[in-house]
Amino acid sequence: MPEKKEIFEKIKKLRRELTHHAKLYYVYDSPEISDYEYDMMFAELKGLEGENPEFFDPESPTVRVGGQALDKFNKVTHTARMDSLADVFSYDELKDFIFGVNKIVPDTPWSVEPKIDGLSVSLRYENGVFTQGATRGDGVVGEDVTQNLRTVFSIPMTLPEPLDLVVRGEVYMPRQVFERINAKREAEGKALMANPRNAAAGSLRQLDPAITASRGLDIFIFNFQEGSLYLDGHAPESHTETLDRLEFLGFPVVQLRAKTSDPESIVEHIKSIGAKRDSLPYDIDGVVIKADLLSDRRTIGEGTSTPKWAAAYKFPPEEKQTKLEDITINVGRTGVLTPTAVLAPVRLAGTTVSRASLHNLDFIRKRGIMLGDIVTVRKAGDIIPEVVCAHPEKRTGDETEFNMPKLCPSCGEKVNYDPDEAAAVRCTNPSCPAQLSRAIEHFASKSAMNIDGLGPQIIDLLIDNSLITSAADLYTLAVDDVKNLERMGEKSAQNLIEAIEASKSRGLERLLCAIGIPNVGEVAATALASKFRTLDACVSASRDELISIPDFGEITADCVLDFFARPRNVQLCERLKAAGVLCDAVKMATSDKFEGLTFVLTGTLPTLSRDEASEMIKAEGGKVAGSVSKKTSYVVAGEAAGSKLTKARDLGVTIIDEETLLKMIKE
């Protein structure tokens, strides 16, 4: 029918135009048409496709960026296990690994390729059509993120041949996209993403595919998992052949790879990749070496959780030299003055670093740091910038010694110096604006009262307009009070007031963390709430009662006593109670199964959020800590686990996955 042909041509034209404009909008953030024009074209295409289902195309933009938001991710059991790799941290360790393999298979050729720093996924194709995508999870069970993976434009929705296969790849956020998103978030007063790896993991696990689409994710395919690569049944002989074939089929495959049998050549190629690290448009955190011949892999065999035929050489923490241009002073919520290094911007572990905490004057003196010095910086755990040392040999004579100020830079009041405590340079003015801003920022934070949308810029607006002078004032705000503030409006004001109202029910555990008792974070607040059950009981607790709390300690007990001995803090508690904030513990442990055990969560778990896992552990009487120590009983590790996992291995702490945790709870 001529009419159907015309409709099909119209659909094809709309798909071409929308695909072009969607990529400009979602990936490059440089739209050529207005949102209204795009929406009208999108609606027209969706209507035509609905009326003509015979013209369905999985690569249509209505499929790729128009999926419905999910309530949750369903579990997926991988038919081909997605193992992690054994890590090596030196060339000697790497050569020992190669030597061990060569005792089984002499002179095996190796594929050497960059290790992309992102989130591992599997892609399933049936009859040449993309049907399912899943996160790695624990290697056996992952999450179904098919809708979100459809928004990654470099993933082919159909293959040129009707093949059934599963491939594995690494979803990542390109550096340029990461920096653009962070610049936008900074302008909007939102918290910045820590690094491209975390940003990619968080973006792929959004329940709304439209949000994932806006994040400009990309992918490299690095493994053929199972199925058929050829219609004639030909079985590939090597890893290199599989990657070449996958590239022919339209997959973006990992580049910069080399094949060699010589250990010295492997080391040289690793060094070559490392030298290119800064210039790559994506982050890498190491180099993977894999036995290239698939027959050799079968001979070498598999370990319990890692293949014996592959290893990942992990780059040491990246360190760079830059100039210390200035030192500024930040006034914290407890009045402590903290010096911050202002650095000449330098690219480090995935982000541009221009600031780093110097902690206190003692830290500066011990490292011999002077204003104007060339310093070495790195990121602790690939996240937190820190100054490692200064380089006196590079001084020009223009450098000057730094001293802490005698007046608070926020309110101008005199600061108090304690010669016995390096960090105790503090402003004692309870009305200091900087202290108030930081205190309310902490009060509203996710680990405390979790007031969504109450970020630093909104807090400063509320303070500058004399709408709040303490955290209790938040609960007296109305929509009319805030809707006319800069960047607010009726809808934003309504959302903020609703978020503040919702925070009233968080319970005593969150409240004790929120009100700013020195040395009382999530763990100590949980212990206090479990012991006393009400805020009134905490206020009137004796020193002996506080010290009796397991792992509490005399210093923390004295901090609690001192806090509640101050009339303004008791008044704050009374005002919070009067405002309707729940001041009782809302949940008790339902069993003592995990009593005396301390858990640390790291990485992205397959099916549970961090909060969900924490609540389950606490319900069994366990504790959840934020850092790994010798007292840690278990580290629960998920996808993209970082420095906490490394420290757990170093300390010999038992490492488990989500599946093991759930089994422990059910036993």
N, C-alpha and C positions, 0 to 999 in steps of 0.2 A: 504494500500500500504506500503510495506516495506520501500520504499524511504521516504515517509512522516513520518513514525515512526522514522527513523534515523534523519531526520531534526528536529523533535520535541525533541528528546533526546539531540541533539546538542544545540537547543535553551534553553532547561532547564539547561544544564550544563553551558552555557554562562551566563545565568541569575544568577545562584548560585555564580559563580566566580565574576561576576561584582558587585553583591550586597555586597559580602564580601569585595571586594577592594574599593567600593564606600564608605562603612561605615568607613573603615580604613582611607580613604583620607579625606572625608568631616567632619566626626565626631571626629576622634581621631588624625588627622593630622600625621599619621604614615604609609605612603604607603609602600607596599611591592614590588610593581612593578613600572616601569617608566610610565610617562604620555603617552609616545608613545605606550607602550604595552597596557595600558588601552584604549586609543583611538582606537587602531586597533581592540580590542575585542568588544568595543562599536559599532564601525562601522559595524563589521561582524554581530552582533546581530540585529542591526537596519535593515540591508539589508535582513536578513532571515525573520524577522517579517514583513517587507514590502511585501515580496514575498509570505508570508503565513499568511494572516490576520486572518485565522481561529484559530491561536494559540495566539491570543491577550491575554495579562494578565495585568491588571491594576497595579500589583505590579512589573512589569518589570522595571529594572533600566533605560531603555530608556524613560519610562513614568515619573519616579520619579525624575530624575535629568536632563532630556533633553528637558524640555518644552521650547517653544519659548518665547522670551522676549515680554512683553506687552507694549502698548503705554500708557495705563491707567488702573485703576481698575474700573470695573463696579459696580454699586450699587446693593445691595441685600436687599430686604425687608424680615425681619425675620418673619416666620409664628408663632413662639413662641417668645414673647417679651423677650429680654435679659436685665433684670433689673440690676441695681447696688444694693449694700447693704447699709443700714444705718450703720454709723460708731459709735462705742462707744470707749471712750478713758480711761476709768477707770473701776475697778471692781464694784464700786458702780453703775455707769451707766449701766453696764451689768446686775447686779442683778435687777435694776429697770425695765429693758427691760423684763427680765424673769418673774418678778412679774406681769407685765402688761399682758403678754401672758397667764400666769396661771389663771388670772381672767376670761379668755375666755375658756381656755381648761386646767383644773387643772392637775398638774403632768404630763404634756406632756413630752415624752422622747426627748432628744436633740442629734443630731449628732454634735460632736465637731471635727473640722479638720483644719489643717494648711491652711493659705491663701497664695497661691503661688503668688509671685511677678512677673507677666509677662503680657501677652496680651490675653484677653479673646476672644475665637472664638467658632463658632458653626460648627459641622460636620454633613452633611446629607448623609444618606445611603438609596439607593433604591434597593430593591431585594438583599440586602446584599452587595452592591457595593458602595464604596465612590463616590459620584457624585458632591458634592459641599462643600466648606468651606468658611466661611466669618468671618470678624472681627465683634466685638460687635458694633462698631460705637457709635451711640447714643441710642442703645437699640432697636430701631425700624428699622433703615437702617444702614447697614454696607457695607464693601467692599468685593468683590469676590476675595479671595486669594487662590483659589483651587489649581492652579499650584504650588504655593509656599508651601502649606501644604502637597502636595505630596512628598516634599523633606524631611519631618520630618519622619524619619524611624520608629518611634514607633507608628505612626498612621496606623492602618490596612487598606489596600485598599479594602479587601474583608472580610466579616464576615463568620464564619462557618455555619451560617444559613441565608436564604434569607429574612432578615427582613427589614422593612421600619421604619427608626427612625432618630431622630436628637438628638445629644448629645452636651454638652457644656464642654469646657475645657480651660486650661490656658497654652498657649505656653510660654516657658521660655528658657533662655540660661543657661546651667549648669555653675557653677562657674569655673570649670577647663577649659572649652572651652572659657569662657570670658577672663580669664587670659592669655590663649595661644594667642588669637586674639590680645589682647592689647599689649602683648610682641612683637608680629610680627609688629603691627602698629608702636610701639615706635622705633623699629629697622629701619623701613622704613621712619621715620620722619613724620608720619601721626598723626593727632589728636587722642587722646585716647577716647574710649567710656566711658561715665560717669558711668554707672552701668549696671548690667545684664538686668534689666527691660527695660531700654531705648534701649539697644542693641538688645533685642528680638523684641521689637516693630519695630525698624528700619529695622531689618533683614527680618521680615515677610512682610514688605511693599516695598520690592525691586521689581522693574518691571522685572528684569532678575532673573528667578528662579534658575539659576546656582549660583548666588551670595547667595541667601537664602540657597541653599544646602551646600555651603561652611561654613556656620555659625554654623552648629552642633546644631540646635534647638531641643528641646524635648517638651513633653506635658504631662499633667495630666488631665484626664477627671474627672469632679467633679459633673456633673448633667446630668440626663436623662431629655431631654426637651419635646419630644413628639414622638408619633408613638407606635410601638409594640416591647416589649422586648422578647416576647415568640410567637412561631408559633401557639400555641393552643389558643391564645387570653387571657391567664391569665394576670390579672392586678396586678402589684406589690403593696404591701401594705405599704412599707416603703422606705425611701431614702437609708437606709443601704442595703436593698434587691436589689435596682436598681444598686448600685455600685458593689455588689457582682456579679450580673448577667453580668454587663458590663465587669468586669474583666474576667469572664468566656468566654466572646465573643472576648477577645483579646485586650481590651483597657487597657492602663496603667492608673490605678485609683489612686487617692490621698490616701496616706498612713498616718500613725500616728493618725488615727481617733478613736474616742471612742464614746460610746452611754451611756447617763446617764440622769436621771431626777433631780438630786440633784444639786442645784446651787453651793454649795461648791466643789463638785466633778468637775464641769465644770471649776471653777477657778483653781483647782489643775492641771487639764489636760492642761489648757492654760499655766500655769507656767512650766509644764513638757515640752511642745513643745518649749516654749521660751528658756529653758535651753539647748535644743538640737540645737538651731538656728545656732550656729557657725559651728557645725559638719555636717550639712546637705549639700549635694552636689548641692543644689539649694537655692535660696533666698526666704524667706517668710517675709511678713510685718505685719502679724497678725494672728488671728485665727478666723474661721467662726463657728458660732453656728446656726444650722438649726433645726426646728421642724422635727423629724424623720418620724412620721406617715403622710402619704400623706393626709389622711382624716382630720387630725388636721390642716394641711396647708389650706385646703379648708374652714374649719370653721374659722380660724384666719383671712384669707383674704389677700388682696393686697392693698398697698398704691398707690398713683398716680405714683410714680417712683421707689419705693422700696417695696419688700414684707414685710408684717408685721410679718412673721413667721421666719425671719432670721436677723442676725446682724453680723457685723464684728468688733471684738475687735482689735484695731490697737495698735501695740507695740509703746511705747514712743520712741523718738529718741535714738538710741543706743549710749551709752557713754562707753568709755574704758580708762583705764590708761596705759600710756606708758612713756618711758624716752625721754626727750628733749636732744638729743645728741649734737646738734650744732645749730647755727643760721647763715644762709648765707644771703647775700644781693643781691637783684635783682634790677637792674637799669631799670626803665620803660621808655616808649617812650617820656615822658615829663621830664625825668631826675630825677624823684623822686626815692629815695632809699627806698626799702621796705624790711624789715627783714622777713625771711622765716624760720620756724621751721623745723629742720631735726630731725625726730622722729625714734625711734626704730620701725620697721614695725609692724603694728597692723591691724587685719581684722576688717573692720567697714562698715556696711550697704552695703555689697556686693562687696567691693574692699579692697585691701591691701593699707593702708594709711601710707606714710612715710614722707610726707611734708604737711605743713599748713601755710597759711599766718599769720603773726603776726602784719600786718598793719603798725604800727609805734611805736616809742619809748614810746609814751604816753600809748598805749594799753598794752605794756609790763610792764610798771611801775604800772599801775592801778591794774593789776592782780598779781603783785609781782613775776613775772616769772624770774627765774635765770637759767643760763646754767647748765645742769646736773639735773634739777628738774624732778620729776615724775609729769606728767600733765594729766589732763582729756581732751580727744578729742571726738568730735562728728562730724557729717556731717549736715550742715545747709541744710534743704530741701532734705536730703538724698543724696546730691551731693557734696557740697563744704566742705572740711575738715576745722575745726576750733578748736582752743585751748580754752577750757572753763575756766580752772583755773589751778593753781599750787597747790601742796600739801607740804607746808613747814614742816609738821610733819614727812615727809618721807626723809628729807634731811640728808646727811651723813657728811656734813662739806666740801665736795669737790666741792660744787656748787660755781659758780662765777657770778658776776653781768655783764650784757651785756651793752655795749655802742655802739652807732652808729659810724662808721668810719669817720675820718677827710678827707680821700682821696677817690675818686671814685674808686671802685674795678675794673671798666672796663678800664678807661683811665688814672687813677692816678692823675687827677686834683683835686684841693681842692673843697670840697662841701660847699654849702651855707646853713646855719642854720637860720631859722626864729623862734625866741623864742615865737612869737604870734601864730604860727600854728604848731600843733604837727606833721603833715605829711610832712611839707615843709623842708625836708632835701633832697637837690637835687644837682645833678651835673649840672653846668651851661655851660659846654663845648659843643657847638653845634655839634662838630665833634666826640663826644663820640660814639664808635662803638656799645655799648649796646643800646643806645638810637636809633641809626639808625636802628638796627635790629628790635627792638620792634615797631618802628614807621612804618616800611614797613610791618611787620607782621599785624599790625592793618590796614594799608592801603589795604592790600590784603584780609582781612577777609570777611566772608560771609555778614555781615551787612554793609560793606563798598563797596569796588570795586569788591569783590567776584571773585578773581583770583584763579581759581581752580588749585591745584598742587603747589602753591607757599607757601610752609610751612616753618617753622623756619630753618630747616637744609639747604634747598635750598637757602634761604635768606642769611644765614651765608656763604655759598659757594660763592655766588655772591659778598658779601662784602669782604671776604678774598682774592678773586681773583681780587679785585679792579674794578669790573664791574659796581658797583652802589655806589653812595654816597648820593643819595636822591631818593624819590619815582619817580621823573620825569625820572630818568635814566632807569627805567624799560621799558619805551616806546622807548628807543634807542637800546634795545637788539635785536640781530639777532640769528638765529638758530646756526650759526657757532660760536657765542660767548660762548654758553653754552653747546653744545653737548659733549664736551670733559671733562666737569666737572665730578667729582666722582658721580656715581649712575645715570648719565643722559643718554647719548646716543642720536642718531639721532631722534628717535621717541618721546622720552620724551621731548627733546628740542623743537621739532615741536609743541607738545601739549601745552607746557608752553607758547611759543610765541603766539600761537593762543588764549590762555586764556587771556593773557595780552592785545592782540588786541581787543578781545571781550569786555573787561572791559571799553574801551573808550566810549561806548554808555550807560553807567549806568545812567548818568544824574546828575544834580546839587545836588539833595538830597543825593545821595550816596557819591558824591565827598566831600561835606561839612563834612560828617561824617568821611570820610577817611583821610583828611589832618591833623587831630589831633588837632583841636581847643579844649582847655581844657573846660570841662563841656558841650561840644556839642556832644551828642550821636545821635541815630536815630531820637528821637522825636524832639529835638531841631533843628537838621539839616533839618528835614521836614518842621518845622515852618519857618526857615530862607529861604528855597527854595520857599515856598509858598508866602512869603512876598515880596521877591526881584526878583525872577525869573531868575537872571543871577549872575554869580560869580563876575563880575565887580561891580554890584550894592551892593553886600554883602561887598566887599572890601571897598567901599566908604560910607557905611551906617553910619549915625550919632548915637550918644548914645540915643537920644530921639526916633529915629526911631526903634532902637533895643528894647528899653524898652517897646515900644508900642505893641510889639508882645505878644499876650495872653500867660500867664504862663511862660514868658521868664525870667523875673527877672533881677535885676541890676547886680548881680554877673556874670551871663551868658553873659549879654550885655558887661560888662567890659572885660570878657575873649575874646570875639570876637574882640573888639576894640584893645586890646593889641596884639592879634595874628596878625592882619592885619597891625599893626603899625611897625612890625619888617620887615626890608627889605628882609631878607632871605625867609620869608614866602610868601611875595608878589612875589619874584622871582620864588619860587616854583610854584605858581599859573600861572605865565606867561609861564613858561616852559611846564606845563601841557596843557595849551591852545595851545601852539605852536606845541605840539606833537599830537594834534587832539583829545584830551579828551573833551567830550561834557561838556560844562560849563553852560548850560541852563537847566531849569526845563523841564522835559520831559512829565510830566503828571499833569494836574490840576484836582481838584475835579469836577466831573460832576454834582454834586448836593450838596445842603447844608442840606440834610436830617439828617446827623449825626453831624451837626455843634455843637460844645460845648460838645460832648460826647467823653469819653475816654474808649477804650476797652483794655482788656488784654487777650491774647490767652494762653491757657495751655492744655497740653495733645495732643494726636493725633486725629485730626478731621477725620470724616468718609470719606469725598471725597475731601477736600481741603487741600493743604499744608499751612503752616503758612504764607509763602510769598503771596500765592494767597488770603488767607483770609485778610491779612493786606492790600493788594492793593484794594480789594473790599471795605473795611471800609474807606480807605483814599479817594477812588473815590466818596464816599458819604459825604465827608467833615469831617469824624471822625478822631480821633487820636488813635494810637496804642502804648501803653506803655509796658515796660518790667516788671513792678512790680505792685502789687496791693496796693492801698492806699485808703484813704477816698474819694479821688477825682475820683476814678474809677467808671465809669457808669455801665459797664457790664463786666463780666468775661465770655469768651466763652470757655467752657470746653469740652474736648474730652476724648478719652480713655487714661487711665493711667495718669490722671491729678494729680498733686502732691501738694506741699506746697502752691502754689498760690490759689488753690481751697479752701484749709483749711483756709487760711487767708481771702479770700473773705467771707466765711461763718462767720468767727469771726467778720468781720467788717459790716456784713449785706449787702454786695454788691450783686446786682442782678446777678444771674448765669443763663446763657442760653447755649443752644447747637447749633451746626452748623445749624440744620434745622430752629431754631428760628431766627438766624442771617439772613439766606437767605430770610425768610419770611419778616423780617424787611426791607431788601433791596428792595424787590419786592413791598411792600405796597405803 
